[in-house]
């Protein structure tokens, strides 16, 4: 698991630009912070592959290969197609003690704050690949809710876009 951010101070800087009616720089600061957070996540993933877990110590990929995910392993994240339940961030945050360790907090809607933050899981298996969870049926939601110890309505709320039925 990991959580990284390049967003500390961005809100304050954007407020300054907003007060100066400088929309261009406000947009650029947000965009740059988002790109830096993604770059930090990629750099950390490379360090995991090459050094920390060391399963690809001789990996030397060009930028194009990185963009095409030509490396072993994946880093899926809650809220994305392969892991649509944002609530899994709560578990991750507890296990990593993320607020104390990084200062990155979760909002009520489970967005990360600061906004220019990235989190996810690492899977190192050479055959791991990204995938998308299809539409989820009612019996699957019932089973998932039971295993999580949550109300079906709560699970339906968080998985709404992925449901194959009207909740």
Secondary structure, DSSP 8 states (H G I E B T S, - for coil): -EEEES-TTHHHHHHHHHHTT-HHHHHHHHHHHHHHHHHHHHHHHHHIIIIIS-TTTT----HHHHHTT-SS-B---TTBTTB--TTHHHHHHHHHTHHHHH--EE-TT--EESSSEEEE--B--TT--------B-HHHHHHHHHHHT--HHHHHHHTGGGBSS--
